Each structure stands twice: as structure tokens, then as C-alpha cells.
Amino acid sequence: MDSISAVSEELAEIEGQINDLFRALSNGFQKLEKIKDANRQSRQLEELTDKMRDCKSLIKDFDREVKSLEGGNDANTNRMLNDRRQSMVKELNSYVALKKKYVTPYSSNLASNNKRVDLFDGPAEDNMEENVLLASNMSNQELMNKGNTMMDDTDQAIERGKKIVQETINVGTDTSAALKAQTDQMSRVVNELDSIHFSLKKASKLVKEIGRQVATDKCIMAFLCLIVIGVIAIIIVKIVNPNNKDIRDIPGLAPPAMNRRLLWNHY
């Protein structure tokens, strides 16, 4: 650990945390051997699983820090750091294997309690990280085969991604065209509504003018009716009582003149 602290204080701190977790795992598994109750064993396994998960995360941090310092170290230092990382990975893998030995006999009890104890029960990314941790136990050929398989899977995933992107672009284009058509249609509808509103306003004004003209015509007709009725009344009165001097004669309607006989004087 002194040699690592000479390289980087942060690496030494991470290594110290990993060693503390390894000691806790060792003591935890020793304690697990003495537990007979299934529920207590389940809880203990869960605690150990959490510690192994934390240890895996710290090993990743250790590996990233080593890679960041790789350019500034000599070959012997880099080899020493890589060897230390490999030993950490192997020790963690040993605890993973030990945990699986305890999980198998009690899997039925854990299932009945609806519990699942698994170090790598996360998403696909966690499974990939597990493969990275276990890579130290594989030969070069196996690593190459595994790498080629992963590259093929990655290429297929990229092709699927490109296809999905193209489909998304096509859907976006169709949606944009549909939205443009609907926008144009809405513009036409708005224009038609404006025309209808103008026509209604003009028709309302025309109706008001016609109403005023009709009212005026009605007044005139009523006045004319009153005049006619008055004239008829005067005529009737004059016919019935021609000697009534209170009523003036209507021009053109004076009573006929009396026939007068002229006496001729014969001389």
C-alpha cells in the first residue's frame, strides 16, 4: 500500500476502502456459517451483497484512476497497479462465488419470502460490469472471441438504432406535413369565418335600414288613412246636413245649385 500511496494518494485511499470491505466480507461470511435461521441468513446475504456491490464500484474507480495516471507512470508502476487491480478482481470474484454457494441451498426460502439476493441484479450495464470483473479469468483467445461477439452485438445495435432513427425521421416528416396541411385548412376556415362575419354585419345593417323604411312607410300610410277617413266623414256630414254652416264646403264638393225659373216680362 505504501508503493501505491507514492503513486497517488487517491489510489491509496480507494485501496484502503476496498481492503476494509474485503475484511467486512470475510467476517460476514464467517458469521453466515454460524447462522441457522433462514430469514437471518437472507438478511445477512443482503448485507454482504450490498458490500460486494460497493466493492465493485470502488474497483471501477480504482481502474479509472489507474488509466488516468497511466501516461505519467513508468512501465513497472503500471504493471504493479494492474496486478493490484487483478488481485482485487479475483478476491471479489471469490466472494461472489462464495455467496452463490449460500444462495443456492436457500433459494426456495428466499423465493417464498419474495426476496432476491443477487449481486448483479441490476440492468444490463451491471451485467456488463460483471463480465469485466470476470475477464481476468479468461484466456486471450476467449477474450478475443468475447470481444468479437460484443462488437457484432454492438454493430447490430447500431444498425437497429439507425433504423429507429430513420423511422423517427419519417414519422416526424409525415407529422410535419400533416400539421402544415391542418394549419392551411385552419387558415382557410378562419378566412371563411371572417367573410361570413362581414356578410352578417352587412346584412344586419341592411335589415335595420329596411326596418326604418318600413316604419316610415307605415307612418305615411297611417297619416293618409286618417286624411281619407276625415274627408269621407266631412262628405257624409255635408250630405246628411247640407245646411250646416259650421262645416266649410270642400272645394269641388259644394252642393248643386237650385234651379231657378226666370220670369219673362212681355212688353
Phi and psi in degrees as GROMACS dihedral restraints (atoms count N, CA, C in turn):
[ dihedral_restraints ]
;  ai    aj    ak    al  type     phi  dphi    fc
    3     4     5     6     1   -63.6    20    10
    4     5     6     7     1   -37.0    20    10
    6     7     8     9     1   -67.0    20    10
    7     8     9    10     1   -35.9    20    10
    9    10    11    12     1   -70.3    20    10
   10    11    12    13     1   -39.5    20    10
   12    13    14    15     1   -65.3    20    10
   13    14    15    16     1   -27.0    20    10
   15    16    17    18     1   -69.4    20    10
   16    17    18    19     1   -27.3    20    10
   18    19    20    21     1   -81.2    20    10
   19    20    21    22     1   -49.0    20    10
   21    22    23    24     1  -158.0    20    10
   22    23    24    25     1   130.2    20    10
   24    25    26    27     1   -66.2    20    10
   25    26    27    28     1   -35.3    20    10
   27    28    29    30     1   -66.1    20    10
   28    29    30    31     1   -40.2    20    10
   30    31    32    33     1   -63.0    20    10
   31    32    33    34     1   -40.7    20    10
   33    34    35    36     1   -64.5    20    10
   34    35    36    37     1   -39.0    20    10
   36    37    38    39     1   -66.7    20    10
   37    38    39    40     1   -41.8    20    10
   39    40    41    42     1   -63.8    20    10
   40    41    42    43     1   -41.9    20    10
   42    43    44    45     1   -63.1    20    10
   43    44    45    46     1   -39.1    20    10
   45    46    47    48     1   -62.6    20    10
   46    47    48    49     1   -42.0    20    10
   48    49    50    51     1   -63.8    20    10
   49    50    51    52     1   -40.1    20    10
   51    52    53    54     1   -65.0    20    10
   52    53    54    55     1   -42.2    20    10
   54    55    56    57     1   -63.7    20    10
   55    56    57    58     1   -38.3    20    10
   57    58    59    60     1   -62.5    20    10
   58    59    60    61     1   -40.7    20    10
   60    61    62    63     1   -67.1    20    10
   61    62    63    64     1   -38.7    20    10
   63    64    65    66     1   -62.6    20    10
   64    65    66    67     1   -41.7    20    10
   66    67    68    69     1   -64.3    20    10
   67    68    69    70     1   -39.4    20    10
   69    70    71    72     1   -65.9    20    10
   70    71    72    73     1   -37.3    20    10
   72    73    74    75     1   -66.3    20    10
   73    74    75    76     1   -42.3    20    10
   75    76    77    78     1   -62.0    20    10
   76    77    78    79     1   -46.6    20    10
   78    79    80    81     1   -65.8    20    10
   79    80    81    82     1   -35.8    20    10
   81    82    83    84     1   -65.6    20    10
   82    83    84    85     1   -41.5    20    10
   84    85    86    87     1   -70.8    20    10
   85    86    87    88     1   -33.8    20    10
   87    88    89    90     1   -64.2    20    10
   88    89    90    91     1   -40.0    20    10
   90    91    92    93     1   -67.8    20    10
   91    92    93    94     1   -34.5    20    10
   93    94    95    96     1   -63.4    20    10
   94    95    96    97     1   -33.5    20    10
   96    97    98    99     1   -64.0    20    10
   97    98    99   100     1   -25.4    20    10
   99   100   101   102     1   -92.0    20    10
  100   101   102   103     1    -8.0    20    10
  102   103   104   105     1   -88.1    20    10
  103   104   105   106     1   130.1    20    10
  105   106   107   108     1  -105.7    20    10
  106   107   108   109     1   -25.8    20    10
  108   109   110   111     1   -74.1    20    10
  109   110   111   112     1   131.4    20    10
  111   112   113   114     1   -64.4    20    10
  112   113   114   115     1   -40.9    20    10
  114   115   116   117     1   -65.6    20    10
  115   116   117   118     1   -42.5    20    10
  117   118   119   120     1   -65.5    20    10
  118   119   120   121     1   -40.2    20    10
  120   121   122   123     1   -61.0    20    10
  121   122   123   124     1   -38.8    20    10
  123   124   125   126     1   -62.7    20    10
  124   125   126   127     1   -45.3    20    10
  126   127   128   129     1   -63.9    20    10
  127   128   129   130     1   -39.6    20    10
  129   130   131   132     1   -64.8    20    10
  130   131   132   133     1   -40.9    20    10
  132   133   134   135     1   -63.9    20    10
  133   134   135   136     1   -37.7    20    10
  135   136   137   138     1   -63.7    20    10
  136   137   138   139     1   -41.9    20    10
  138   139   140   141     1   -64.2    20    10
  139   140   141   142     1   -41.9    20    10
  141   142   143   144     1   -65.4    20    10
  142   143   144   145     1   -37.1    20    10
  144   145   146   147     1   -62.6    20    10
  145   146   147   148     1   -41.6    20    10
  147   148   149   150     1   -62.7    20    10
  148   149   150   151     1   -40.4    20    10
  150   151   152   153     1   -65.6    20    10
  151   152   153   154     1   -39.7    20    10
  153   154   155   156     1   -66.3    20    10
  154   155   156   157     1   -35.7    20    10
  156   157   158   159     1   -65.9    20    10
  157   158   159   160     1   -42.0    20    10
  159   160   161   162     1   -63.8    20    10
  160   161   162   163     1   -38.8    20    10
  162   163   164   165     1   -64.9    20    10
  163   164   165   166     1   -41.6    20    10
  165   166   167   168     1   -60.9    20    10
  166   167   168   169     1   -41.1    20    10
  168   169   170   171     1   -63.7    20    10
  169   170   171   172     1   -40.6    20    10
  171   172   173   174     1   -67.6    20    10
  172   173   174   175     1   -35.9    20    10
  174   175   176   177     1   -64.1    20    10
  175   176   177   178     1   -38.3    20    10
  177   178   179   180     1   -62.3    20    10
  178   179   180   181     1   -42.9    20    10
  180   181   182   183     1   -62.2    20    10
  181   182   183   184     1   -40.2    20    10
  183   184   185   186     1   -61.3    20    10
  184   185   186   187     1   -43.5    20    10
  186   187   188   189     1   -65.4    20    10
  187   188   189   190     1   -41.1    20    10
  189   190   191   192     1   -64.6    20    10
  190   191   192   193     1   -40.8    20    10
  192   193   194   195     1   -65.8    20    10
  193   194   195   196     1   -39.3    20    10
  195   196   197   198     1   -61.5    20    10
  196   197   198   199     1   -43.6    20    10
  198   199   200   201     1   -66.5    20    10
  199   200   201   202     1   -34.9    20    10
  201   202   203   204     1   -68.9    20    10
  202   203   204   205     1   -27.5    20    10
  204   205   206   207     1   -96.9    20    10
  205   206   207   208     1    -0.4    20    10
  207   208   209   210     1   -62.4    20    10
  208   209   210   211     1   -37.0    20    10
  210   211   212   213     1   -70.8    20    10
  211   212   213   214     1   -24.7    20    10
  213   214   215   216     1   -95.6    20    10
  214   215   216   217     1    -1.5    20    10
  216   217   218   219     1  -105.3    20    10
  217   218   219   220     1   159.4    20    10
  219   220   221   222     1   -82.1    20    10
  220   221   222   223     1   175.7    20    10
  222   223   224   225     1   -64.5    20    10
  223   224   225   226     1   -40.9    20    10
  225   226   227   228     1   -65.0    20    10
  226   227   228   229     1   -40.1    20    10
  228   229   230   231     1   -65.8    20    10
  229   230   231   232     1   -42.9    20    10
  231   232   233   234     1   -63.7    20    10
  232   233   234   235     1   -38.6    20    10
  234   235   236   237     1   -65.5    20    10
  235   236   237   238     1   -40.8    20    10
  237   238   239   240     1   -63.4    20    10
  238   239   240   241     1   -42.0    20    10
  240   241   242   243     1   -67.5    20    10
  241   242   243   244     1   -39.9    20    10
  243   244   245   246     1   -66.5    20    10
  244   245   246   247     1   -39.3    20    10
  246   247   248   249     1   -62.9    20    10
  247   248   249   250     1   -39.5    20    10
  249   250   251   252     1   -66.2    20    10
  250   251   252   253     1   -38.4    20    10
  252   253   254   255     1   -66.0    20    10
  253   254   255   256     1   -41.6    20    10
  255   256   257   258     1   -63.2    20    10
  256   257   258   259     1   -38.6    20    10
  258   259   260   261     1   -66.8    20    10
  259   260   261   262     1   -36.9    20    10
  261   262   263   264     1   -63.4    20    10
  262   263   264   265     1   -42.9    20    10
  264   265   266   267     1   -62.5    20    10
  265   266   267   268     1   -44.6    20    10
  267   268   269   270     1   -64.2    20    10
  268   269   270   271     1   -39.8    20    10
  270   271   272   273     1   -66.3    20    10
  271   272   273   274     1   -40.8    20    10
  273   274   275   276     1   -64.2    20    10
  274   275   276   277     1   -41.0    20    10
  276   277   278   279     1   -61.8    20    10
  277   278   279   280     1   -34.7    20    10
  279   280   281   282     1   -64.8    20    10
  280   281   282   283     1   -39.0    20    10
  282   283   284   285     1   -69.9    20    10
  283   284   285   286     1   -34.2    20    10
  285   286   287   288     1   -62.9    20    10
  286   287   288   289     1   -45.4    20    10
  288   289   290   291     1   -63.4    20    10
  289   290   291   292     1   -39.0    20    10
  291   292   293   294     1   -65.5    20    10
  292   293   294   295     1   -38.5    20    10
  294   295   296   297     1   -63.7    20    10
  295   296   297   298     1   -40.3    20    10
  297   298   299   300     1   -65.1    20    10
  298   299   300   301     1   -29.9    20    10
  300   301   302   303     1   -63.7    20    10
  301   302   303   304     1   -34.4    20    10
  303   304   305   306     1   -84.1    20    10
  304   305   306   307     1   -27.9    20    10
  306   307   308   309     1   -70.5    20    10
  307   308   309   310     1   -39.8    20    10
  309   310   311   312     1   -60.9    20    10
  310   311   312   313     1   -48.2    20    10
  312   313   314   315     1   -64.5    20    10
  313   314   315   316     1   -25.8    20    10
  315   316   317   318     1  -112.0    20    10
  316   317   318   319     1    20.2    20    10
  318   319   320   321     1   -66.1    20    10
  319   320   321   322     1   -34.2    20    10
  321   322   323   324     1   -66.7    20    10
  322   323   324   325     1   -41.0    20    10
  324   325   326   327     1   -66.7    20    10
  325   326   327   328     1   -39.1    20    10
  327   328   329   330     1   -67.0    20    10
  328   329   330   331     1   -36.5    20    10
  330   331   332   333     1   -67.0    20    10
  331   332   333   334     1   -38.6    20    10
  333   334   335   336     1   -65.4    20    10
  334   335   336   337     1   -27.8    20    10
  336   337   338   339     1   -91.7    20    10
  337   338   339   340     1     8.7    20    10
  339   340   341   342     1    57.1    20    10
  340   341   342   343     1    39.5    20    10
  342   343   344   345     1  -118.6    20    10
  343   344   345   346     1   148.0    20    10
  345   346   347   348     1  -132.1    20    10
  346   347   348   349     1   118.7    20    10
  348   349   350   351     1  -108.9    20    10
  349   350   351   352     1   109.7    20    10
  351   352   353   354     1  -153.0    20    10
  352   353   354   355     1   129.2    20    10
  354   355   356   357     1   -64.9    20    10
  355   356   357   358     1   -39.0    20    10
  357   358   359   360     1  -110.6    20    10
  358   359   360   361     1    59.2    20    10
  360   361   362   363     1  -101.2    20    10
  361   362   363   364     1    13.5    20    10
  363   364   365   366     1   -84.7    20    10
  364   365   366   367     1  -161.3    20    10
  366   367   368   369     1   -72.7    20    10
  367   368   369   370     1  -173.5    20    10
  369   370   371   372     1   -61.6    20    10
  370   371   372   373     1   -28.4    20    10
  372   373   374   375     1   -64.4    20    10
  373   374   375   376     1   -39.0    20    10
  375   376   377   378     1   -65.4    20    10
  376   377   378   379     1   -37.9    20    10
  378   379   380   381     1   -64.3    20    10
  379   380   381   382     1   -36.2    20    10
  381   382   383   384     1   -65.2    20    10
  382   383   384   385     1   -39.7    20    10
  384   385   386   387     1   -65.1    20    10
  385   386   387   388     1   -35.6    20    10
  387   388   389   390     1   -62.7    20    10
  388   389   390   391     1   -40.4    20    10
  390   391   392   393     1   -62.2    20    10
  391   392   393   394     1   -36.0    20    10
  393   394   395   396     1   -66.2    20    10
  394   395   396   397     1   -40.4    20    10
  396   397   398   399     1   -67.0    20    10
  397   398   399   400     1   -33.7    20    10
  399   400   401   402     1   -87.2    20    10
  400   401   402   403     1    -1.7    20    10
  402   403   404   405     1   -66.2    20    10
  403   404   405   406     1   -23.5    20    10
  405   406   407   408     1   -66.7    20    10
  406   407   408   409     1   -20.0    20    10
  408   409   410   411     1   -90.9    20    10
  409   410   411   412     1     2.3    20    10
  411   412   413   414     1  -102.0    20    10
  412   413   414   415     1   153.5    20    10
  414   415   416   417     1   -79.5    20    10
  415   416   417   418     1   170.5    20    10
  417   418   419   420     1   -62.2    20    10
  418   419   420   421     1   -42.2    20    10
  420   421   422   423     1   -63.2    20    10
  421   422   423   424     1   -41.8    20    10
  423   424   425   426     1   -64.6    20    10
  424   425   426   427     1   -39.4    20    10
  426   427   428   429     1   -63.8    20    10
  427   428   429   430     1   -40.6    20    10
  429   430   431   432     1   -64.2    20    10
  430   431   432   433     1   -43.9    20    10
  432   433   434   435     1   -62.6    20    10
  433   434   435   436     1   -43.1    20    10
  435   436   437   438     1   -63.6    20    10
  436   437   438   439     1   -40.4    20    10
  438   439   440   441     1   -64.3    20    10
  439   440   441   442     1   -42.0    20    10
  441   442   443   444     1   -63.3    20    10
  442   443   444   445     1   -40.3    20    10
  444   445   446   447     1   -62.6    20    10
  445   446   447   448     1   -43.3    20    10
  447   448   449   450     1   -65.6    20    10
  448   449   450   451     1   -36.5    20    10
  450   451   452   453     1   -65.1    20    10
  451   452   453   454     1   -41.5    20    10
  453   454   455   456     1   -62.1    20    10
  454   455   456   457     1   -43.9    20    10
  456   457   458   459     1   -62.0    20    10
  457   458   459   460     1   -39.1    20    10
  459   460   461   462     1   -65.4    20    10
  460   461   462   463     1   -41.6    20    10
  462   463   464   465     1   -61.6    20    10
  463   464   465   466     1   -42.9    20    10
  465   466   467   468     1   -63.6    20    10
  466   467   468   469     1   -40.6    20    10
  468   469   470   471     1   -64.0    20    10
  469   470   471   472     1   -38.2    20    10
  471   472   473   474     1   -64.6    20    10
  472   473   474   475     1   -42.6    20    10
  474   475   476   477     1   -62.5    20    10
  475   476   477   478     1   -42.1    20    10
  477   478   479   480     1   -63.3    20    10
  478   479   480   481     1   -39.5    20    10
  480   481   482   483     1   -63.4    20    10
  481   482   483   484     1   -41.4    20    10
  483   484   485   486     1   -62.6    20    10
  484   485   486   487     1   -41.0    20    10
  486   487   488   489     1   -63.9    20    10
  487   488   489   490     1   -42.0    20    10
  489   490   491   492     1   -64.8    20    10
  490   491   492   493     1   -41.0    20    10
  492   493   494   495     1   -62.7    20    10
  493   494   495   496     1   -42.6    20    10
  495   496   497   498     1   -63.8    20    10
  496   497   498   499     1   -43.2    20    10
  498   499   500   501     1   -61.9    20    10
  499   500   501   502     1   -39.6    20    10
  501   502   503   504     1   -63.6    20    10
  502   503   504   505     1   -40.1    20    10
  504   505   506   507     1   -63.7    20    10
  505   506   507   508     1   -43.0    20    10
  507   508   509   510     1   -61.9    20    10
  508   509   510   511     1   -44.1    20    10
  510   511   512   513     1   -63.1    20    10
  511   512   513   514     1   -40.6    20    10
  513   514   515   516     1   -63.1    20    10
  514   515   516   517     1   -39.7    20    10
  516   517   518   519     1   -63.8    20    10
  517   518   519   520     1   -46.6    20    10
  519   520   521   522     1   -61.4    20    10
  520   521   522   523     1   -41.9    20    10
  522   523   524   525     1   -64.1    20    10
  523   524   525   526     1   -40.5    20    10
  525   526   527   528     1   -63.6    20    10
  526   527   528   529     1   -41.7    20    10
  528   529   530   531     1   -64.1    20    10
  529   530   531   532     1   -42.4    20    10
  531   532   533   534     1   -63.6    20    10
  532   533   534   535     1   -40.9    20    10
  534   535   536   537     1   -64.6    20    10
  535   536   537   538     1   -39.2    20    10
  537   538   539   540     1   -64.6    20    10
  538   539   540   541     1   -43.0    20    10
  540   541   542   543     1   -63.0    20    10
  541   542   543   544     1   -41.8    20    10
  543   544   545   546     1   -66.1    20    10
  544   545   546   547     1   -36.4    20    10
  546   547   548   549     1   -63.8    20    10
  547   548   549   550     1   -44.0    20    10
  549   550   551   552     1   -62.4    20    10
  550   551   552   553     1   -41.9    20    10
  552   553   554   555     1   -63.1    20    10
  553   554   555   556     1   -41.5    20    10
  555   556   557   558     1   -63.8    20    10
  556   557   558   559     1   -37.0    20    10
  558   559   560   561     1   -63.6    20    10
  559   560   561   562     1   -42.1    20    10
  561   562   563   564     1   -64.2    20    10
  562   563   564   565     1   -40.8    20    10
  564   565   566   567     1   -62.4    20    10
  565   566   567   568     1   -42.1    20    10
  567   568   569   570     1   -62.9    20    10
  568   569   570   571     1   -41.9    20    10
  570   571   572   573     1   -63.4    20    10
  571   572   573   574     1   -42.5    20    10
  573   574   575   576     1   -63.6    20    10
  574   575   576   577     1   -38.8    20    10
  576   577   578   579     1   -64.8    20    10
  577   578   579   580     1   -37.8    20    10
  579   580   581   582     1   -63.3    20    10
  580   581   582   583     1   -41.5    20    10
  582   583   584   585     1   -64.0    20    10
  583   584   585   586     1   -42.7    20    10
  585   586   587   588     1   -63.6    20    10
  586   587   588   589     1   -41.2    20    10
  588   589   590   591     1   -63.2    20    10
  589   590   591   592     1   -40.9    20    10
  591   592   593   594     1   -64.7    20    10
  592   593   594   595     1   -42.8    20    10
  594   595   596   597     1   -63.3    20    10
  595   596   597   598     1   -42.1    20    10
  597   598   599   600     1   -63.6    20    10
  598   599   600   601     1   -40.0    20    10
  600   601   602   603     1   -64.6    20    10
  601   602   603   604     1   -42.9    20    10
  603   604   605   606     1   -65.7    20    10
  604   605   606   607     1   -41.2    20    10
  606   607   608   609     1   -64.7    20    10
  607   608   609   610     1   -38.6    20    10
  609   610   611   612     1   -63.2    20    10
  610   611   612   613     1   -40.7    20    10
  612   613   614   615     1   -65.1    20    10
  613   614   615   616     1   -40.2    20    10
  615   616   617   618     1   -65.2    20    10
  616   617   618   619     1   -40.3    20    10
  618   619   620   621     1   -62.6    20    10
  619   620   621   622     1   -39.5    20    10
  621   622   623   624     1   -63.8    20    10
  622   623   624   625     1   -42.0    20    10
  624   625   626   627     1   -63.7    20    10
  625   626   627   628     1   -43.0    20    10
  627   628   629   630     1   -62.7    20    10
  628   629   630   631     1   -40.0    20    10
  630   631   632   633     1   -60.9    20    10
  631   632   633   634     1   -42.2    20    10
  633   634   635   636     1   -64.5    20    10
  634   635   636   637     1   -41.3    20    10
  636   637   638   639     1   -63.6    20    10
  637   638   639   640     1   -41.5    20    10
  639   640   641   642     1   -63.5    20    10
  640   641   642   643     1   -40.5    20    10
  642   643   644   645     1   -63.8    20    10
  643   644   645   646     1   -42.1    20    10
  645   646   647   648     1   -62.7    20    10
  646   647   648   649     1   -45.1    20    10
  648   649   650   651     1   -61.0    20    10
  649   650   651   652     1   -39.5    20    10
  651   652   653   654     1   -63.8    20    10
  652   653   654   655     1   -40.4    20    10
  654   655   656   657     1   -62.5    20    10
  655   656   657   658     1   -45.0    20    10
  657   658   659   660     1   -61.9    20    10
  658   659   660   661     1   -44.6    20    10
  660   661   662   663     1   -62.9    20    10
  661   662   663   664     1   -39.1    20    10
  663   664   665   666     1   -65.1    20    10
  664   665   666   667     1   -41.2    20    10
  666   667   668   669     1   -64.0    20    10
  667   668   669   670     1   -42.0    20    10
  669   670   671   672     1   -63.6    20    10
  670   671   672   673     1   -40.0    20    10
  672   673   674   675     1   -62.2    20    10
  673   674   675   676     1   -40.1    20    10
  675   676   677   678     1   -63.7    20    10
  676   677   678   679     1   -41.2    20    10
  678   679   680   681     1   -62.5    20    10
  679   680   681   682     1   -46.5    20    10
  681   682   683   684     1   -61.2    20    10
  682   683   684   685     1   -44.7    20    10
  684   685   686   687     1   -61.7    20    10
  685   686   687   688     1   -39.4    20    10
  687   688   689   690     1   -63.8    20    10
  688   689   690   691     1   -44.4    20    10
  690   691   692   693     1   -61.5    20    10
  691   692   693   694     1   -45.7    20    10
  693   694   695   696     1   -60.9    20    10
  694   695   696   697     1   -40.2    20    10
  696   697   698   699     1   -63.8    20    10
  697   698   699   700     1   -42.2    20    10
  699   700   701   702     1   -62.8    20    10
  700   701   702   703     1   -43.2    20    10
  702   703   704   705     1   -60.2    20    10
  703   704   705   706     1   -45.6    20    10
  705   706   707   708     1   -61.9    20    10
  706   707   708   709     1   -43.6    20    10
  708   709   710   711     1   -63.7    20    10
  709   710   711   712     1   -42.6    20    10
  711   712   713   714     1   -64.8    20    10
  712   713   714   715     1   -35.2    20    10
  714   715   716   717     1   -71.1    20    10
  715   716   717   718     1   -44.1    20    10
  717   718   719   720     1   -68.8    20    10
  718   719   720   721     1   -42.5    20    10
  720   721   722   723     1  -131.5    20    10
  721   722   723   724     1    81.3    20    10
  723   724   725   726     1   -69.8    20    10
  724   725   726   727     1   -19.7    20    10
  726   727   728   729     1   -88.3    20    10
  727   728   729   730     1     2.5    20    10
  729   730   731   732     1   -71.9    20    10
  730   731   732   733     1   113.2    20    10
  732   733   734   735     1   -85.8    20    10
  733   734   735   736     1    -9.6    20    10
  735   736   737   738     1   -72.1    20    10
  736   737   738   739     1   -18.5    20    10
  738   739   740   741     1  -107.7    20    10
  739   740   741   742     1   120.5    20    10
  741   742   743   744     1   -72.0    20    10
  742   743   744   745     1   150.7    20    10
  744   745   746   747     1   -71.5    20    10
  745   746   747   748     1   140.2    20    10
  747   748   749   750     1   -84.0    20    10
  748   749   750   751     1   129.8    20    10
  750   751   752   753     1   -54.7    20    10
  751   752   753   754     1   130.4    20    10
  753   754   755   756     1    88.3    20    10
  754   755   756   757     1   -10.6    20    10
  756   757   758   759     1  -119.2    20    10
  757   758   759   760     1    23.0    20    10
  759   760   761   762     1   -67.2    20    10
  760   761   762   763     1   147.8    20    10
  762   763   764   765     1   -64.3    20    10
  763   764   765   766     1   153.1    20    10
  765   766   767   768     1   -66.8    20    10
  766   767   768   769     1   145.4    20    10
  768   769   770   771     1   -70.8    20    10
  769   770   771   772     1   147.7    20    10
  771   772   773   774     1   -73.2    20    10
  772   773   774   775     1   140.3    20    10
  774   775   776   777     1   -74.2    20    10
  775   776   777   778     1   122.2    20    10
  777   778   779   780     1  -110.5    20    10
  778   779   780   781     1   137.4    20    10
  780   781   782   783     1   -93.5    20    10
  781   782   783   784     1   132.5    20    10
  783   784   785   786     1   -94.1    20    10
  784   785   786   787     1   132.3    20    10
  786   787   788   789     1   -91.1    20    10
  787   788   789   790     1   125.7    20    10
  789   790   791   792     1   -91.6    20    10
  790   791   792   793     1   129.0    20    10
  792   793   794   795     1   -92.7    20    10
  793   794   795   796     1   123.4    20    10
  795   796   797   798     1   -98.5    20    10
  796   797   798   799     1   123.8    20    10
